[in-house]
Amino acid sequence: MSRLVTLDTIDHGPVTFDCPAWCIGHGWQVGAGIGRNDITHNSVRVKTVVNTEQHGLLPLLAGRVSWAPFAELFPLVDVEMYLQNSLPAEDITKVAQGLRSAAIRLERLAAEAIRLRGEVL
């Protein structure tokens, strides 16, 4: 189910568009001085963390489906990778397990973006 949203843009004035059900909303873009091509739908973030002995919880990766309908033909997957640490060898097994979990989550996000592409095109 989509809903109509209107945002004020600096280049096209008020722009009204359909917001897909998977989008978390556009409150973060209200009053941000955006152009029409900056209007972006974002899904919830999918995160992967690893619990290490030395550093505790470390974020590994976050991803989400994202689509700027006035600038992109179809939804994409945004990926942020965080881990840049020197870790004891004992923690590397945990990091590797976290990366395998992250890979599964990324594959699911990609499948969802491909499914949503069919709705857009």
Sequence and secondary structure as in RCSB ss.txt:
>XXXX:A:sequence
MSRLVTLDTIDHGPVTFDCPAWCIGHGWQVGAGIGRNDITHNSVRVKTVVNTEQHGLLPLLAGRVSWAPFAELFP
LVDVEMYLQNSLPAEDITKVAQGLRSAAIRLERLAAEAIRLRGEVL
>XXXX:A:secstr
  EEEEEEETTTEEEEEEE TT   SGGGTTS   GGG  EE   EEEEEEETTTEEEEEEEEEEEE TTT SS 
EEEEEE       HHHHHHHHHHHHHHHHHHHHHHHHHHHHHHHH 
